[in-house]
Amino acid sequence: MRREAGLDDLSASQYEVLELLAAGLSTCDIAGKLFISPITVRHHVQAILGTLRVHRRLDAVLAWIQRLNGVRAVPHSGGDFRSRSRQSRRAGSKPREARNPSRSN
């Protein structure tokens, strides 16, 4: 049985980048603070996302926050909330006239 990857699997550099992401720093700001290239920061971010098996920086930061608060991370079922929201609106949307027939132009 394969164990879940987590924050313990991150290198010290990756964990430091994750902390700075959580602080709201941009890629260039992190690069300046750590005295590394923005490309290296992007490589660290991609490694973090892969290790944590998430697709967005926000999800990686949420895992870090949950760890700090002692909350066990719940695996994400996949997909992006925003894209599901858009798809459901498109699939079930009706023309404006059909939604509110009493409203006239």
C-alpha positions in Angstrom: 0.0 0.0 0.0 1.4 3.4 -1.0 1.3 6.1 1.7 0.0 9.5 1.0 2.6 12.2 0.1 2.6 15.1 2.4 4.5 18.1 3.8 7.0 15.8 5.4 8.2 14.8 1.9 9.1 18.3 0.9 12.8 19.4 1.0 13.8 22.2 3.2 14.0 24.6 0.2 10.5 23.6 -1.0 9.1 24.0 2.5 10.6 27.5 2.7 9.1 28.4 -0.7 5.7 27.1 0.5 5.9 29.2 3.7 6.6 32.3 1.5 3.7 31.4 -0.8 1.5 31.2 2.2 2.7 34.7 3.2 1.3 36.0 -0.1 4.7 36.6 -1.9 4.9 36.4 -5.7 7.4 34.2 -7.5 9.7 37.2 -8.0 9.4 38.3 -4.4 10.3 34.8 -3.2 13.3 34.7 -5.6 14.5 38.0 -4.2 14.1 37.0 -0.6 15.9 33.7 -1.1 18.5 35.0 -3.5 17.6 32.5 -6.2 16.2 32.8 -9.7 12.5 33.1 -10.4 12.9 30.0 -12.6 14.2 28.1 -9.6 11.2 29.2 -7.5 8.9 28.0 -10.3 10.7 24.6 -10.2 10.3 24.4 -6.4 6.6 25.3 -6.8 6.0 22.6 -9.4 7.8 20.1 -7.2 5.6 21.1 -4.2 2.4 20.7 -6.3 3.6 17.3 -7.5 4.6 16.1 -4.1 1.3 17.2 -2.5 -0.7 16.0 -5.5 -2.5 19.3 -5.9 -2.9 21.4 -9.0 -3.0 24.9 -7.6 -0.7 27.0 -5.3 -3.8 27.7 -3.2 -4.3 24.0 -2.5 -0.7 23.6 -1.4 -1.0 26.6 0.9 -4.3 25.2 2.3 -2.5 21.9 3.1 0.2 23.9 4.9 -2.3 25.9 6.9 -4.2 22.7 7.9 -0.9 21.2 9.1 -0.2 24.3 11.2 -3.7 24.0 12.8 -3.4 20.3 13.3 -6.2 19.5 10.9 -5.8 16.3 8.8 -5.9 17.2 5.1 -8.7 15.7 3.2 -7.7 14.6 -0.4 -9.3 16.7 -3.1 -11.7 14.8 -5.3 -10.2 16.5 -8.4 -11.3 19.3 -10.6 -11.5 23.0 -9.8 -14.4 24.5 -8.0 -14.5 27.4 -10.3 -14.6 25.3 -13.5 -17.4 23.1 -12.1 -19.3 26.2 -11.2 -19.0 27.6 -14.7 -19.9 24.3 -16.3 -23.0 23.9 -14.2 -24.1 27.5 -14.9 -23.7 26.8 -18.7 -25.4 23.5 -18.6 -28.5 24.7 -16.7 -28.7 28.3 -17.9 -31.7 29.6 -19.6 -32.1 32.6 -21.8 -32.7 35.8 -19.7 -36.3 36.1 -21.0 -37.1 32.5 -19.9 -35.7 33.1 -16.4 -37.8 36.2 -15.8 -40.7 36.5 -18.1 -42.4 39.4 -16.2 -39.4 41.6 -16.9 -39.8 43.5 -20.2 -37.2 45.6 -22.1 
